[in-house]
């Protein structure tokens, strides 16, 4: 009996024991397409079929978990590479007052209100609002008495407690906070870390006009062929 026939008999014998084609392939080192032809008409008992199906489901679940782990690992590697590139870029970044003014003007143009005579920013993210206010204070040295704040809260939140939080964070006295607004439509309990939406107002017509004009002019330069460095 030649080697091929011996392998075929061995494959059939393993199949009759209820082994899967994948298991037989691994044991005998025979191509799966060849095994499929050899074993096509080999009968299996209902119990063997049920066992093979359960094993197939288990193998499928294991393969999915492995694929998810690989995907997650690759995702983290991509994220870490991006973070490393950004950290490297920012390590050489030099902030100037002029650049800060431009950054603030564009941010205001995108996110601030455009009401004549006042600038205002609203956000629920404490760090973001503090960062914008810090930038504004450093590039323009504003008159602190012209700041006002208003909190927009859910109905189960505590007004005084949150005024204290935002006042300390933003370094704006509580006396410059106007009456808080409550959303009476809220039904579900507010999650603990939510501090409401804080709106910062700065009342200065000249500052508002200058910031608007600076932002609009810069955007127009970008639109009209600003000469970007290579």
PyMOL commands that set and color helices and strands:
alter all, ss='L'
color gray80, all
select helices_A, chain A and resi 3-16+21-28+32-38+46-91+97-111+126-140+144-146+159-170+174-176+205-223
alter helices_A, ss='H'
color red, helices_A
select strands_A, chain A and resi 118-123+147-154+181-183+197-203
alter strands_A, ss='S'
color yellow, strands_A
deselect
rebuild
show_as cartoon
